[in-house]
Structure formats: C-alpha cells, structure tokens
Amino acid sequence: MRNATGAQVVSTAQIIADPEFSPPTGSRITLPDGRKTIVINVAAHTAPGLPVPENAEVMCE
C-alpha cells in the first residue's frame, strides 16, 4: 500500500472501528494491545440497503 507521500509501506495492523472514527493519515494511535502505530489510510465501508453495519477500516504501519 502507499502512504500519503506515495512511498510504498506495509500495513501491519488493521482496525475495524465505529464509522465516526476517522483519524487523519499520519496520526499516531495506540492499539488495544498497547502498540503505538501510525495511520496509513482510513476507508469508510457503507452498504446502503443491506443489513450490515457501517464501519471504518483503519490501516496502520
């Protein structure tokens, strides 16, 4: 995957979160296991008309 500057990076963690959780790219966050990481990308997942919950997928370095 590519980060905000276009450099190729490896996503080492993905978080599925509430759809309102949308940290800016480059933000430092702490994962539930205590690791600190940097947000590479956030993807909003919606499915209008389908019986599935909306969520945000946060990819981290």
Secondary structure, DSSP 8 states (H G I E B T S, - for coil): -B-TTS-B----EEEEE-TT----TT-EEE-TTS-EEEEEEEEEE--TTSSS--EEEEEE-
